[in-house]
Amino acid sequence: MLNYIKEVLENMPSDWLNLTTHRLDIYNEELAKTQFVEQFESLFNSGNTDSSALSELPTAYDYVRLGHPLSCVLEWAIAKLNDIKAEQVISFSSKTTPILAILRKNLLANRNTRFLYMGENPQFFNVEVIKQVYGYHFELEQVENISAISSFEGSTIFISQKDNLSNLNGNTSVDFFINTHSQLGSVLIVKGEHNENYISEIQHVRRRETIAMTPANCLLALQQLTGVATSDIKESAENKDKVIDAIAAVTESPTKALVGSSGLSVQYAIMMGLIHDAQENHKGKAIRFLVPPNCYGGTNDQARRVAACLDNVEVVDLPVDGDNDMVQSVDRVLNQMAAEDAVPYIIAEIPTNPRVEVPDLIELEKALSAVRKSPSGKTAIAPVFILDQTFCPNYHFLREGEILSSVRTISYASGSKFPSGGKCTAGYVVGNKKTENLMEKIELHLHICDNEATNLQYEILAKQMPSMNQRIQDAYQNTREFVNFIQDTLPTAKINFVSEELANQGFTPSVFSLDLPTKGNTPAERESYKRELNHKLIHLMITKIPEESKYCVSYGQLKGCYWTIPATSTQGTTKEGDKDYIARVSLSPNLGLERHKEIFLEFVENI
């Protein structure tokens, strides 16, 4: 088996190491967690390591964040070595999060947990804060000998800190083994059929609050497993400093940036850091996260998952686009929060996704900074505005003197988009002067969850960030030209994109949404026709221009054009009534725009 893995590593497609977004053309969501491994096993049984055969394997999971080909191969190999099923092995970039995943399930199931270790107390595990802020309950115990562990009414987690990711001890009193590696991350092994119901929920934590072990680190782990000589993993403070400086240059924010392993890793640190601050400064008060109901599914889902674990935390819907105005919604919901004497945290995207709308920023600032009264007559708790700036990471929201510098505002961006050009998932967060103490709490929780960006992620961002603003401008120009062309050739289509006036103010996204013209005698017939037309357009584009047009959830890539339908992709966990069955298109700075115009014209002529 190890010899087979060696050959696979020699022949694997370069995409296994370099892609961050899945290919929907070979992706079956219902089979995403099983299909890759089943077909890989078939290749193993026939001894096939041909590059062409490996290239034809279906997409593993749905994103590098949740899992990818190399994480699946690593987990499969460790399972083979220990004679267990591949799904019982789950790799993480973080050393802490697999523990948190088990603690989360046991909290909701009201089940006891004990956490055992040999030797030194795991330094990465902050017992006090995890109990206080996350609300998790557990016992922590040092043991001298793993073979003499007593039985326990609940779950027993054993953690090994020996940099041996493949080891599984046979002690039957242990439910979960977590093998940590000081630089690569960790591998969680779920023991016994009675614990198999944990697997899916642990994977979901990996999807929403952290990432799988990165492709580069999985490759190193596989090379170590197979005895292939590998170079030492380089630590580089220089790259980190370059990234921090580059983010400061782009955002012009006064606080030092924090960089996490993904956008959602950063968002999780923001949420837990703010909850921590509220516990200290607003003891006993209700905490409310105000979240757009149709926003990106990961944001929506994560906020609700956090709320499910803490009695005083709830999510409140904040309608922000389409038929709703963000400013009016913010004002109304903050009045409601004041009446409840609650701690209000707002999560919103500007421009919004997928309708690409920008609110009146002067009115937004007024709504956020208005002084409201609690029922007791005291000044209500001021909100924190948590801004997802992924669509326009170059806009200076937080610069001193800018519109949101006077309101407590934190801004973050997904690094798999423009910051890295699609080369890694790392995200970052910055704050204005009014949030310096909050940024300290966010940094604490980024490290508690062991979710800081990896060395390679820092290296990639250090290379890509300096050219980001130019790429944003070039991609915007392509998008504006394509939008204008569509308006001319299909004037009955409704296009959601920023106006020229907003672009002149600095809002230059390169994504737009397209509501195609429809027909039918009833609303259901018209909706059905429009949805079918969406698929026809996307199918035509990706089949006629396969080298550039992709059916993919992506944005900010270095080249090509990406098409998706938010309702079936980014809004996967959003309530059905809040989903958008429209086409979302994102253009890069480097693509054959004239060819895309030709194919779109062909589409128009056939409807």
VENWOGI-V308021 format. One record per residue. PHI is phi in whole degrees, 0 to 359 (* if undefined). NEAR is the number of other ideal C-beta (glycine too) atoms within 8 Angstrom. D_FIRST is the distance of its C-alpha to the first C-alpha in Angstrom with 2 decimals. Layout:
PHI_NEAR_D_FIRST + PHI_NEAR_D_FIRST
//
This chain:
*_8_0.00 + 295_9_3.82 + 295_7_5.43 + 297_10_5.03 + 300_13_6.34 + 304_10_8.78 + 292_9_10.07 + 300_11_10.53 + 295_12_12.50 + 288_7_14.53 + 254_9_15.43 + 294_12_15.87 + 298_7_19.47 + 298_6_21.78 + 300_7_22.90 + 301_12_19.75 + 266_9_21.09 + 249_7_24.78 + 278_10_25.90 + 252_10_27.39 + 240_12_28.68 + 286_11_27.09 + 262_11_28.06 + 289_12_30.02 + 288_7_30.00 + 234_7_26.39 + 234_11_26.70 + 245_7_27.40 + 302_6_28.41 + 295_4_28.30 + 251_8_24.63 + 301_13_23.61 + 272_8_21.57 + 235_8_19.58 + 297_10_19.67 + 299_14_17.20 + 295_12_14.33 + 299_8_15.40 + 286_10_15.49 + 295_12_12.22 + 300_9_10.63 + 297_8_12.81 + 297_12_11.63 + 299_10_7.96 + 296_6_9.74 + 262_6_11.87 + 69_6_9.59 + 267_7_12.01 + 238_11_11.88 + 298_7_15.69 + 303_8_17.61 + 296_6_19.96 + 291_10_17.50 + 295_14_16.08 + 294_8_19.80 + 276_6_20.71 + 297_11_18.56 + 291_10_21.17 + 298_11_22.21 + 269_12_20.35 + 56_14_23.03 + 231_9_26.34 + 182_12_26.42 + 304_14_24.61 + 301_10_26.67 + 277_11_25.07 + 173_12_21.55 + 199_14_19.93 + 306_11_16.83 + 289_13_15.35 + 292_15_16.31 + 294_15_14.67 + 294_13_11.28 + 299_17_11.83 + 296_13_13.02 + 297_13_10.30 + 295_14_7.63 + 295_15_10.45 + 298_13_11.21 + 300_8_8.00 + 297_9_8.64 + 251_9_12.19 + 56_5_12.16 + 230_9_14.32 + 283_5_14.91 + 300_9_13.92 + 291_9_17.68 + 280_12_18.24 + 245_15_16.77 + 226_13_19.18 + 263_15_19.35 + 226_16_22.80 + 287_13_24.52 + 265_14_27.06 + 272_13_26.99 + 272_11_29.96 + 299_15_29.46 + 301_15_26.87 + 294_12_29.58 + 299_14_32.22 + 296_13_30.33 + 291_14_30.41 + 299_14_33.99 + 297_12_35.05 + 297_12_33.95 + 290_16_35.54 + 299_11_38.71 + 291_8_39.14 + 266_6_38.35 + 56_5_40.65 + 245_8_38.01 + 288_11_37.98 + 223_15_35.26 + 236_13_34.74 + 236_12_32.70 + 250_14_31.73 + 208_14_30.74 + 247_9_30.94 + 76_5_32.70 + 288_6_34.22 + 299_7_35.20 + 301_10_32.84 + 291_5_35.06 + 280_8_33.59 + 252_11_34.74 + 270_7_38.44 + 301_7_39.53 + 299_6_43.13 + 290_12_42.60 + 295_13_39.75 + 287_10_42.09 + 285_7_45.18 + 271_10_44.12 + 276_11_41.11 + 77_9_42.74 + 272_12_39.71 + 244_9_40.37 + 192_11_38.28 + 251_7_38.59 + 245_9_37.05 + 217_8_36.62 + 273_8_35.50 + 237_10_34.01 + 272_5_33.89 + 215_6_31.18 + 294_11_28.49 + 286_6_28.63 + 249_7_32.31 + 287_11_32.25 + 283_5_34.95 + 287_4_34.76 + 206_9_36.00 + 274_4_37.56 + 146_9_35.40 + 262_13_32.04 + 250_13_30.64 + 253_14_28.56 + 245_14_27.12 + 247_12_26.41 + 251_11_24.56 + 245_10_25.64 + 256_6_23.46 + 60_7_21.35 + 250_7_18.20 + 285_15_16.70 + 262_11_13.85 + 286_9_16.27 + 225_10_17.58 + 277_9_20.59 + 274_4_21.51 + 300_9_25.18 + 282_4_26.41 + 277_8_29.20 + 263_14_26.97 + 267_9_26.39 + 222_16_24.61 + 258_13_22.65 + 239_15_23.00 + 264_13_21.13 + 257_13_23.09 + 236_11_22.63 + 303_6_26.01 + 239_6_25.33 + 266_10_22.36 + 129_13_23.31 + 207_14_21.82 + 231_16_19.26 + 259_14_20.88 + 244_14_19.36 + 270_14_21.61 + 259_11_22.00 + 84_7_23.47 + 298_4_24.71 + 294_4_28.09 + 254_12_26.76 + 294_10_24.96 + 289_6_28.20 + 279_11_27.63 + 302_12_24.54 + 298_7_26.51 + 288_11_29.21 + 294_15_26.95 + 299_12_25.41 + 290_8_29.02 + 299_13_29.97 + 298_17_27.18 + 285_10_28.70 + 255_11_32.28 + 242_13_32.65 + 200_15_29.87 + 218_15_26.74 + 295_15_22.98 + 307_15_21.41 + 295_16_22.36 + 306_13_20.20 + 297_9_21.01 + 287_14_20.16 + 298_16_16.85 + 298_11_16.01 + 298_11_17.22 + 296_14_15.30 + 293_14_11.93 + 294_11_13.21 + 294_10_14.24 + 297_14_11.00 + 267_11_9.29 + 79_5_12.62 + 283_8_14.05 + 298_3_17.80 + 235_7_19.42 + 286_4_23.13 + 297_4_24.90 + 283_8_25.44 + 273_6_29.06 + 267_5_31.64 + 222_9_34.50 + 292_6_37.67 + 298_6_39.23 + 296_12_37.17 + 299_10_37.99 + 298_8_41.66 + 297_11_41.61 + 294_16_40.22 + 301_11_42.80 + 294_8_45.54 + 294_13_44.42 + 294_13_44.45 + 298_12_47.88 + 293_7_49.14 + 284_11_47.97 + 271_14_49.09 + 54_8_52.02 + 274_12_51.47 + 280_7_52.97 + 264_11_50.06 + 289_7_46.94 + 289_13_43.90 + 247_14_40.90 + 239_17_37.51 + 248_16_34.75 + 290_16_31.15 + 198_16_32.51 + 301_16_35.87 + 287_14_35.27 + 299_16_34.20 + 293_17_37.58 + 299_16_39.41 + 296_16_38.10 + 297_17_39.38 + 298_13_42.68 + 299_13_43.09 + 289_14_42.34 + 295_15_44.42 + 289_15_47.36 + 298_13_47.12 + 302_13_47.20 + 297_11_50.27 + 295_11_51.99 + 298_10_51.46 + 279_6_53.18 + 255_6_55.93 + 224_9_56.63 + 307_6_56.11 + 81_4_56.15 + 281_11_56.38 + 290_10_54.39 + 251_15_51.69 + 232_14_51.31 + 261_15_48.83 + 264_15_50.52 + 230_13_47.90 + 301_14_48.46 + 293_11_47.35 + 254_11_45.99 + 287_15_44.17 + 314_10_40.49 + 303_10_38.54 + 295_13_36.54 + 297_13_39.82 + 301_15_41.45 + 293_10_38.63 + 298_14_38.06 + 301_13_41.81 + 289_9_42.03 + 291_10_39.03 + 296_14_40.74 + 298_11_44.01 + 296_7_42.50 + 268_11_41.72 + 232_10_45.16 + 299_4_48.43 + 263_8_50.61 + 248_12_48.41 + 221_9_48.80 + 258_10_48.10 + 242_11_51.18 + 294_8_51.07 + 231_14_52.48 + 294_11_53.14 + 234_14_53.20 + 215_10_53.29 + 70_6_54.36 + 276_3_57.46 + 245_9_57.18 + 257_7_58.38 + 303_14_56.29 + 297_11_59.44 + 297_8_61.20 + 295_12_58.14 + 299_14_57.64 + 299_10_61.33 + 295_8_61.43 + 288_12_58.33 + 292_15_59.36 + 298_9_62.76 + 297_9_61.02 + 295_16_58.97 + 296_11_62.20 + 296_8_63.82 + 268_8_60.97 + 54_11_61.09 + 260_10_57.32 + 268_11_55.08 + 262_12_54.14 + 240_13_50.98 + 255_13_50.71 + 248_13_47.50 + 211_14_48.31 + 256_14_47.24 + 227_13_49.75 + 298_12_49.75 + 289_15_48.69 + 235_12_45.66 + 258_12_45.80 + 277_10_49.59 + 54_14_49.78 + 251_10_53.00 + 243_9_54.59 + 287_11_57.11 + 292_6_60.48 + 292_9_59.37 + 294_7_62.89 + 291_9_63.26 + 297_13_59.76 + 299_12_60.71 + 296_8_63.91 + 295_11_62.13 + 286_13_59.63 + 262_9_62.34 + 302_8_65.05 + 275_6_66.37 + 245_9_66.08 + 248_9_67.51 + 279_12_65.94 + 303_6_68.04 + 280_5_69.47 + 93_5_70.85 + 281_6_68.50 + 294_6_66.57 + 293_12_63.35 + 293_11_60.03 + 290_7_59.20 + 285_13_56.00 + 248_13_52.98 + 264_12_51.95 + 258_14_48.17 + 257_13_47.84 + 275_17_44.71 + 255_13_45.59 + 301_12_42.49 + 289_12_44.58 + 223_12_47.07 + 291_14_45.63 + 268_11_48.36 + 279_9_51.31 + 271_9_53.08 + 298_13_53.53 + 257_15_53.61 + 300_10_55.58 + 306_7_58.79 + 92_4_61.54 + 281_9_59.24 + 300_9_59.55 + 256_14_56.98 + 284_13_57.71 + 267_7_60.33 + 244_13_58.08 + 299_11_55.19 + 227_16_52.36 + 240_16_48.69 + 237_14_46.81 + 223_16_43.09 + 215_14_40.96 + 281_12_37.45 + 283_17_35.88 + 286_16_33.64 + 268_13_36.94 + 297_13_39.50 + 307_16_38.72 + 254_16_35.34 + 67_11_35.93 + 88_12_32.81 + 268_9_30.51 + 204_12_29.77 + 266_17_30.74 + 307_18_32.84 + 241_19_36.33 + 218_15_39.51 + 222_15_42.71 + 227_15_46.24 + 223_16_49.51 + 266_14_53.23 + 298_8_55.61 + 284_10_56.28 + 241_13_52.66 + 302_9_52.08 + 290_7_51.88 + 291_14_49.54 + 297_14_47.18 + 296_8_46.95 + 293_12_45.82 + 297_16_43.28 + 297_11_41.84 + 302_11_41.64 + 282_15_39.60 + 298_15_37.31 + 280_9_36.40 + 301_11_36.40 + 278_16_33.71 + 53_11_31.88 + 246_17_32.06 + 292_10_33.40 + 303_11_31.99 + 281_12_29.16 + 302_11_29.97 + 292_10_28.54 + 299_16_30.48 + 299_16_33.60 + 298_10_32.98 + 294_12_32.72 + 297_18_35.82 + 299_11_37.70 + 280_7_37.26 + 269_12_37.99 + 299_13_40.75 + 300_6_43.52 + 263_7_43.51 + 297_15_43.23 + 299_8_46.93 + 293_8_47.37 + 296_14_44.38 + 298_15_45.88 + 295_10_49.22 + 294_10_47.91 + 293_13_45.82 + 298_12_48.90 + 300_8_51.06 + 299_14_48.69 + 293_15_48.65 + 301_10_52.44 + 295_9_52.95 + 291_13_50.66 + 298_11_52.34 + 299_8_55.75 + 295_10_54.76 + 296_12_53.59 + 299_10_56.81 + 286_6_58.83 + 270_9_57.06 + 220_10_56.46 + 297_6_59.11 + 280_4_58.64 + 284_11_55.15 + 261_5_55.05 + 251_11_53.13 + 259_12_52.24 + 205_11_52.25 + 291_10_54.20 + 285_6_57.76 + 300_5_58.99 + 297_6_60.93 + 295_9_57.86 + 298_12_56.02 + 293_6_58.99 + 277_6_58.60 + 115_9_55.04 + 270_11_52.93 + 236_11_50.88 + 289_13_47.79 + 236_14_45.98 + 228_14_45.16 + 218_12_47.52 + 245_16_47.57 + 232_14_49.12 + 261_9_51.06 + 286_12_51.63 + 297_7_54.96 + 226_9_54.92 + 207_6_57.21 + 146_11_57.88 + 270_3_60.54 + 231_6_58.86 + 305_6_56.73 + 295_7_53.79 + 296_10_54.24 + 294_11_54.53 + 295_11_51.40 + 297_9_49.42 + 297_11_50.72 + 297_12_49.84 + 297_10_46.25 + 294_8_45.83 + 294_11_47.40 + 307_13_44.96 + 294_9_42.04 + 298_10_43.94 + 298_14_44.55 + 297_13_40.99 + 300_8_39.63 + 298_11_42.16 + 296_15_41.31 + 282_13_37.54 + 273_6_37.85 + 277_9_40.70 + 230_12_39.37 + 295_7_35.56 + 285_3_35.15 + 232_12_37.17 + 272_13_37.79 + 238_13_34.88 + 271_10_34.80 + 200_11_33.52 + 275_9_34.64 + 205_13_35.40 + 193_11_38.28 + 80_16_39.09 + 291_12_36.47 + 285_9_37.34 + 207_8_37.81 + 94_10_38.12 + 222_14_39.54 + 238_15_37.92 + 238_14_39.13 + 205_15_38.60 + 242_13_40.55 + 309_14_40.68 + 301_10_41.21 + 253_8_37.82 + 226_10_35.88 + 294_12_37.22 + 259_15_39.50 + 306_7_36.83 + 257_7_38.03 + 284_13_41.69 + 301_6_44.26 + 306_5_44.93 + 293_4_48.55 + 259_8_47.65 + 279_11_45.12 + 247_11_46.00 + 269_10_45.39 + 232_14_46.21 + 270_12_44.36 + 248_15_43.31 + 237_12_43.02 + 231_13_42.00 + 249_12_42.68 + 256_16_41.46 + 288_12_43.61 + 229_7_42.13 + 201_12_42.33 + 278_7_44.42 + 295_10_47.00 + 298_6_49.29 + 294_9_46.60 + 295_15_45.96 + 297_10_49.71 + 302_8_49.88 + 290_13_47.26 + 295_14_48.86 + 298_9_52.20 + 299_10_50.74 + 298_12_49.58 + 299_9_53.09 + 293_6_54.77 + 254_5_52.84 + 245_7_53.67
//
